[in-house]
């Protein structure tokens, strides 16, 4: 029977640590906006309607643009 050490997976890799060293505020903002778009796209049309957002206006809403 094989044993899998979950603590080993939880440790950040060298590449991930190196990438975090060069992480900029722009990178963090970009990931935050992408996550917000993905979260809104995952909602149903009824849930979006309750928030007052049309599906085609998700990007306008997230990026603060006016239509």
N, C-alpha and C positions, 0 to 999 in steps of 0.2 A: 504494500500500500504506500502511495506517495504522500509526502507531507509538504504543504505549501505554506511558507512563512509570509503572512500578510503584513507584518511589520516591515519586511524588506521592500514591498511595493509602496508603502507609505512614505519611504524616504525619497526626497527629490533627487533626480539624477543630476549628474554633473552638468549636462547640457541645459537642464531646466534652471539650475543655479546660475549658470553663465548668462542665460537669457534674461533672468531677473536682474542681473547686474546692469544690463544695458537697457532695461525697461524704461521707457520715457512716459511722462504724463499723457502724451498723445496716444501711446499704446494702451494705457489703462482706460482712457476715455473711449477709445475705439472699441475695446472689448466690452465696456459697459453699455455703449449704445447698441452694439450687435446683440448683446444678451437681452436688452429691452425689446428690440425688434423681434427676436425669436420668441420671447415670452408673449408678446401681443399677437403674433401670427399663430401661436398655438391655441389662442382663445377661439371660442365659437362666435358666430355672427351675433348671436343673442348677447353674449357676454361683452363683445365689443360695443354693441348698441347701448348697453347699460352704462358703459363708460363714455358714451357720446363720440365714438370713433368709428368711422366707416373703414372697412378692410382696405380699400384703396388709398386711404389717408394715413395709414400707419407710419410710413416713413416721414410724412409731413409732420405728424404729431411728435415723433421721437426727435427729429432734427430741428424742431421749432420753426419750420417754414410755414408761411401762410399761403393758403390756396385761394 
